[in-house]
Amino acid sequence: MDSERDELSDLASDIRVTAQDVAADAARVAEIERTKAALPVTDPRLPELAKESEALATKIALTTKVETALVREAQPGS
């Protein structure tokens, strides 16, 4: 029983950390997008900002898939 409780505690911790990572990455994407929207289309920083935003969005998609698997694993009867 203790090992099951420990496993659920570990899963809860993993879910919490994963959620914090997603939130931080999403906040950075929002910041980048606000910056991009305020820049003229000819600004030389735009390509690098777009690349960073795209990379973070890809990371968010992958991380949320991991998070979904963790949540499913934590559900009773799984």
PyMOL commands that place a pseudoatom at each C-alpha (Angstrom):
pseudoatom trace, name=CA, resn=MET, resi=1, chain=A, elem=C, hetatm=0, pos=[0.000, 0.000, 0.000]
pseudoatom trace, name=CA, resn=ASP, resi=2, chain=A, elem=C, hetatm=0, pos=[2.839, 2.393, 0.803]
pseudoatom trace, name=CA, resn=SER, resi=3, chain=A, elem=C, hetatm=0, pos=[4.434, 1.779, -2.585]
pseudoatom trace, name=CA, resn=GLU, resi=4, chain=A, elem=C, hetatm=0, pos=[1.127, 2.644, -4.301]
pseudoatom trace, name=CA, resn=ARG, resi=5, chain=A, elem=C, hetatm=0, pos=[0.857, 5.804, -2.210]
pseudoatom trace, name=CA, resn=ASP, resi=6, chain=A, elem=C, hetatm=0, pos=[4.472, 6.699, -3.048]
pseudoatom trace, name=CA, resn=GLU, resi=7, chain=A, elem=C, hetatm=0, pos=[3.801, 6.131, -6.737]
pseudoatom trace, name=CA, resn=LEU, resi=8, chain=A, elem=C, hetatm=0, pos=[0.738, 8.407, -6.630]
pseudoatom trace, name=CA, resn=SER, resi=9, chain=A, elem=C, hetatm=0, pos=[2.774, 11.022, -4.774]
pseudoatom trace, name=CA, resn=ASP, resi=10, chain=A, elem=C, hetatm=0, pos=[5.489, 10.810, -7.437]
pseudoatom trace, name=CA, resn=LEU, resi=11, chain=A, elem=C, hetatm=0, pos=[2.870, 11.089, -10.186]
pseudoatom trace, name=CA, resn=ALA, resi=12, chain=A, elem=C, hetatm=0, pos=[1.300, 14.112, -8.504]
pseudoatom trace, name=CA, resn=SER, resi=13, chain=A, elem=C, hetatm=0, pos=[4.702, 15.750, -8.292]
pseudoatom trace, name=CA, resn=ASP, resi=14, chain=A, elem=C, hetatm=0, pos=[5.451, 14.953, -11.940]
pseudoatom trace, name=CA, resn=ILE, resi=15, chain=A, elem=C, hetatm=0, pos=[2.083, 16.360, -13.023]
pseudoatom trace, name=CA, resn=ARG, resi=16, chain=A, elem=C, hetatm=0, pos=[2.643, 19.525, -10.997]
pseudoatom trace, name=CA, resn=VAL, resi=17, chain=A, elem=C, hetatm=0, pos=[6.136, 20.092, -12.443]
pseudoatom trace, name=CA, resn=THR, resi=18, chain=A, elem=C, hetatm=0, pos=[4.915, 19.372, -15.958]
pseudoatom trace, name=CA, resn=ALA, resi=19, chain=A, elem=C, hetatm=0, pos=[2.036, 21.825, -15.571]
pseudoatom trace, name=CA, resn=GLN, resi=20, chain=A, elem=C, hetatm=0, pos=[4.430, 24.498, -14.324]
pseudoatom trace, name=CA, resn=ASP, resi=21, chain=A, elem=C, hetatm=0, pos=[6.710, 23.903, -17.312]
pseudoatom trace, name=CA, resn=VAL, resi=22, chain=A, elem=C, hetatm=0, pos=[3.799, 24.239, -19.741]
pseudoatom trace, name=CA, resn=ALA, resi=23, chain=A, elem=C, hetatm=0, pos=[2.606, 27.429, -18.044]
pseudoatom trace, name=CA, resn=ALA, resi=24, chain=A, elem=C, hetatm=0, pos=[6.089, 28.974, -18.139]
pseudoatom trace, name=CA, resn=ASP, resi=25, chain=A, elem=C, hetatm=0, pos=[6.558, 28.093, -21.804]
pseudoatom trace, name=CA, resn=ALA, resi=26, chain=A, elem=C, hetatm=0, pos=[3.095, 29.410, -22.664]
pseudoatom trace, name=CA, resn=ALA, resi=27, chain=A, elem=C, hetatm=0, pos=[3.856, 32.677, -20.863]
pseudoatom trace, name=CA, resn=ARG, resi=28, chain=A, elem=C, hetatm=0, pos=[7.052, 33.041, -22.897]
pseudoatom trace, name=CA, resn=VAL, resi=29, chain=A, elem=C, hetatm=0, pos=[5.157, 32.362, -26.137]
pseudoatom trace, name=CA, resn=ALA, resi=30, chain=A, elem=C, hetatm=0, pos=[2.626, 35.043, -25.166]
pseudoatom trace, name=CA, resn=GLU, resi=31, chain=A, elem=C, hetatm=0, pos=[5.451, 37.471, -24.439]
pseudoatom trace, name=CA, resn=ILE, resi=32, chain=A, elem=C, hetatm=0, pos=[7.109, 36.731, -27.786]
pseudoatom trace, name=CA, resn=GLU, resi=33, chain=A, elem=C, hetatm=0, pos=[3.836, 37.137, -29.661]
pseudoatom trace, name=CA, resn=ARG, resi=34, chain=A, elem=C, hetatm=0, pos=[3.138, 40.499, -27.992]
pseudoatom trace, name=CA, resn=THR, resi=35, chain=A, elem=C, hetatm=0, pos=[6.623, 41.642, -28.970]
pseudoatom trace, name=CA, resn=LYS, resi=36, chain=A, elem=C, hetatm=0, pos=[6.191, 40.429, -32.554]
pseudoatom trace, name=CA, resn=ALA, resi=37, chain=A, elem=C, hetatm=0, pos=[2.836, 42.189, -32.870]
pseudoatom trace, name=CA, resn=ALA, resi=38, chain=A, elem=C, hetatm=0, pos=[4.423, 45.492, -31.865]
pseudoatom trace, name=CA, resn=LEU, resi=39, chain=A, elem=C, hetatm=0, pos=[7.313, 45.263, -34.328]
pseudoatom trace, name=CA, resn=PRO, resi=40, chain=A, elem=C, hetatm=0, pos=[7.255, 46.398, -37.933]
pseudoatom trace, name=CA, resn=VAL, resi=41, chain=A, elem=C, hetatm=0, pos=[7.242, 43.494, -40.389]
pseudoatom trace, name=CA, resn=THR, resi=42, chain=A, elem=C, hetatm=0, pos=[10.714, 44.490, -41.572]
pseudoatom trace, name=CA, resn=ASP, resi=43, chain=A, elem=C, hetatm=0, pos=[12.286, 44.227, -38.112]
pseudoatom trace, name=CA, resn=PRO, resi=44, chain=A, elem=C, hetatm=0, pos=[15.295, 41.899, -38.297]
pseudoatom trace, name=CA, resn=ARG, resi=45, chain=A, elem=C, hetatm=0, pos=[14.391, 40.342, -34.919]
pseudoatom trace, name=CA, resn=LEU, resi=46, chain=A, elem=C, hetatm=0, pos=[11.163, 38.833, -36.240]
pseudoatom trace, name=CA, resn=PRO, resi=47, chain=A, elem=C, hetatm=0, pos=[12.619, 35.652, -37.766]
pseudoatom trace, name=CA, resn=GLU, resi=48, chain=A, elem=C, hetatm=0, pos=[14.410, 34.678, -34.557]
pseudoatom trace, name=CA, resn=LEU, resi=49, chain=A, elem=C, hetatm=0, pos=[11.371, 35.491, -32.419]
pseudoatom trace, name=CA, resn=ALA, resi=50, chain=A, elem=C, hetatm=0, pos=[9.145, 33.441, -34.719]
pseudoatom trace, name=CA, resn=LYS, resi=51, chain=A, elem=C, hetatm=0, pos=[11.576, 30.530, -34.551]
pseudoatom trace, name=CA, resn=GLU, resi=52, chain=A, elem=C, hetatm=0, pos=[11.673, 30.669, -30.738]
pseudoatom trace, name=CA, resn=SER, resi=53, chain=A, elem=C, hetatm=0, pos=[7.883, 30.817, -30.514]
pseudoatom trace, name=CA, resn=GLU, resi=54, chain=A, elem=C, hetatm=0, pos=[7.507, 27.846, -32.860]
pseudoatom trace, name=CA, resn=ALA, resi=55, chain=A, elem=C, hetatm=0, pos=[10.045, 25.793, -30.888]
pseudoatom trace, name=CA, resn=LEU, resi=56, chain=A, elem=C, hetatm=0, pos=[8.268, 26.533, -27.624]
pseudoatom trace, name=CA, resn=ALA, resi=57, chain=A, elem=C, hetatm=0, pos=[4.876, 25.670, -29.120]
pseudoatom trace, name=CA, resn=THR, resi=58, chain=A, elem=C, hetatm=0, pos=[6.267, 22.326, -30.279]
pseudoatom trace, name=CA, resn=LYS, resi=59, chain=A, elem=C, hetatm=0, pos=[7.704, 21.702, -26.824]
pseudoatom trace, name=CA, resn=ILE, resi=60, chain=A, elem=C, hetatm=0, pos=[4.356, 22.574, -25.215]
pseudoatom trace, name=CA, resn=ALA, resi=61, chain=A, elem=C, hetatm=0, pos=[2.553, 20.088, -27.471]
pseudoatom trace, name=CA, resn=LEU, resi=62, chain=A, elem=C, hetatm=0, pos=[4.953, 17.305, -26.536]
pseudoatom trace, name=CA, resn=THR, resi=63, chain=A, elem=C, hetatm=0, pos=[4.917, 18.155, -22.838]
pseudoatom trace, name=CA, resn=THR, resi=64, chain=A, elem=C, hetatm=0, pos=[1.129, 18.179, -22.679]
pseudoatom trace, name=CA, resn=LYS, resi=65, chain=A, elem=C, hetatm=0, pos=[1.067, 14.691, -24.223]
pseudoatom trace, name=CA, resn=VAL, resi=66, chain=A, elem=C, hetatm=0, pos=[3.351, 13.504, -21.426]
pseudoatom trace, name=CA, resn=GLU, resi=67, chain=A, elem=C, hetatm=0, pos=[1.152, 15.287, -18.900]
pseudoatom trace, name=CA, resn=THR, resi=68, chain=A, elem=C, hetatm=0, pos=[-1.953, 13.579, -20.279]
pseudoatom trace, name=CA, resn=ALA, resi=69, chain=A, elem=C, hetatm=0, pos=[-0.278, 10.183, -19.891]
pseudoatom trace, name=CA, resn=LEU, resi=70, chain=A, elem=C, hetatm=0, pos=[0.686, 11.015, -16.301]
pseudoatom trace, name=CA, resn=VAL, resi=71, chain=A, elem=C, hetatm=0, pos=[-2.866, 12.104, -15.484]
pseudoatom trace, name=CA, resn=ARG, resi=72, chain=A, elem=C, hetatm=0, pos=[-4.289, 8.899, -16.964]
pseudoatom trace, name=CA, resn=GLU, resi=73, chain=A, elem=C, hetatm=0, pos=[-1.805, 6.826, -14.989]
pseudoatom trace, name=CA, resn=ALA, resi=74, chain=A, elem=C, hetatm=0, pos=[-2.830, 8.569, -11.768]
pseudoatom trace, name=CA, resn=GLN, resi=75, chain=A, elem=C, hetatm=0, pos=[-6.526, 7.808, -12.245]
pseudoatom trace, name=CA, resn=PRO, resi=76, chain=A, elem=C, hetatm=0, pos=[-8.000, 5.003, -10.155]
pseudoatom trace, name=CA, resn=GLY, resi=77, chain=A, elem=C, hetatm=0, pos=[-8.249, 1.729, -11.989]
pseudoatom trace, name=CA, resn=SER, resi=78, chain=A, elem=C, hetatm=0, pos=[-5.618, 2.605, -14.558]
for i in range(1, 78): cmd.bond("trace and resi %d" % i, "trace and resi %d" % (i + 1))
show_as sticks, trace
zoom trace
